[in-house]
């Protein structure tokens, strides 16, 4: 059974948390004790209904204010698929949290209030989805009950968003009219919107093909741990443990170890202690090589006929996530998968307007949530692919050396 990761995004009060609550509630993925606690916490509501948003708004401040602050993750399963949901905040000041939630999502659900249509936050979240190369987009036109389930309102919003999608190059976009509060077109098809010929949300999530989202061409493996038992039975054993980032590895493949550049051949591949002939993306494996090469944590083992880039000066997009401003010349740690290197922001080139995608000159300091193009210099070479080609090997984070806080999400050009 495969796994679909998706994130919900939209403006404040568009109903993101309620939608997730409705998905869990109607698909019977809520435990009895959770349901009892939910009913108890909302027993004083005037209409006697259950506040489904509380299933995801877990922080005390979120419950008190009725907003989502942090990214809330929920896991559920249907007979057809496993899911991980990320509920992203709608407020502008929490945009950085939306980016962390969307960075490894297969799909994004962008909610639009049927009464409001496409607004600034809709464009902002769509731009971030575009920058992060999220493969699939569902536009959930919510609160249709408040516009009398009008087909013309739905069609107008579809046409309006289609222009945004065209501008951003979002190709796979699916539109659903719904009421998360009432459950229309969430898990079951609604008879009220008999003019809508598409699938309800749950059916679409269960059936969407995500196999093509995985890169089986560019073989990338980064060493997380060097295994040297040095026991009598395994005196000469030297294995390199890690996760297959992308591509396929087979016994006998000719490989190159980067950044050093030494070449060898894969002599064996092990999964959970058992030798296998090949390994695929996301599998945790141990690789043994035919030659005794000096390899450390963070080094990459790649096929000789398909090499990534190796450099210590990178052109990147940074989403700044720290309250302290970004200043050119500041030094940080850069974490790229399992490789950790010292780095410096050499120069900030321009700021990206997240509402228009226009480049803007840097007139003042870079503040929280702003996205900039910058040049980063690392102490030792980095082995990477451009984010647009292979996002799983083209993303990184910057870490403050003093506080150990993550200060920026990095997309390598």
C-alpha positions, 0 to 999 in steps of 0.5 A: 500500500503506497503513501500519499503526502498532502498539505492543505493551504489557504487563507484564514477561515477558509476551513482547512482544519475543518476539512481535515476533520471532516475527512477523518470523521467521515472516513471513520479514522477517529478513535472513540476516545478522540470523538468523546473528547471532541464532543465534550470540548464542543458541547456548548456550541449553539447548534450542538454540532461537533467542531471538527477543526479541533482535531488538527488545531492542537496548540492551546493558542490555536484552540483559544483563537480559532486559528492554525499556527503550527503545521499539524500532521495527521496520519490515516489509512483507507483500504486503498492508501495511506496518508499523511496530512499537513494542515498549514497556517493561513496567516501571512506571518506563518508562511514559513510553516507552510513551506516546511509542510509542503517541501515533501508533499505529493499534492497540495489542496488549496482552499478557496472561500466560495464567497471570496474567490481568489485572494492574495493568500491563494496566489501566495500559496500557489506560488510557493507550491510552484517554487517547491514543485508540488506535482499535483494541485487540488483547488477545493472551492469550499463553503459552497453552502453559503452561496447556495451551491451555485454552479456559476460561482464555482465556474467563475472561480475555476476560470479565475484560478486557471489564469493563476495556474497558467502563469505559474506553470501548474499543470495538474490542477483539479477543482472540487466544489464542497462544504467541509462543514456539511461534508458535501463532496468530501468523502461522499459525492453530494446530490446537492451539486448534481451539476458537478461531474467529478469525483469527491475529494477522498476518491480523488486522493485514493486514486491519483497516480503518484508513481510518476512523481518518483525519479527512477533515472538519476541514481542518488545515494548519500551515506548516513553511516559507515558500518565496520563491525570488526568482529572475527566473522566480519573482520573485513566487512565495510558497509555504507548505510543510507537511503536511496534518494532516487534512481535504482541501484543494482549489484555490479553497477559501476559507481563513483564516490563524490566529492572525492571522485573515486570509482568502484563497483557495487559488490552487494546490496543489503536490506534488513540484513538480507542481500538483494539484487537491486534497490529503489527510491526511499529504501534503506539499504547497505551498499558494499563496494569492491574496492576499499575506499575512504568514505565518510558520512555525507559522501554520495555514491552515484552511477558513473554514467549519470553524475550530479553537480559538485561545487562549493558555490551555489546559486539558491533561493532562500525562504528566510525563517528566522526572526533575526534578519539575514545579512550577507556575510553571515556564517551558518551550517548547511544541512543537505540530506545527511551532509553537514557543511559550514557555509556563508551567505556570500551575497543576496542578489534580489528579493522575490515578490511572492505575489507577482514573482517579480524580482525586486532590488534589495533596499533593506534587510531580509526579514522573516518569510521573505524569499530571496535569490542568494549565493552561498559558499560552502567550506567543502564541496556539495554534491547536488542536483538543481531543485527544479530537476530533482528536488529531493537532492536539491533542497537543504536548510541553513542552521544558526551555529549558535542557537541550532535553529533552522533559519532558512529553507534552501532550493538550489539552482 
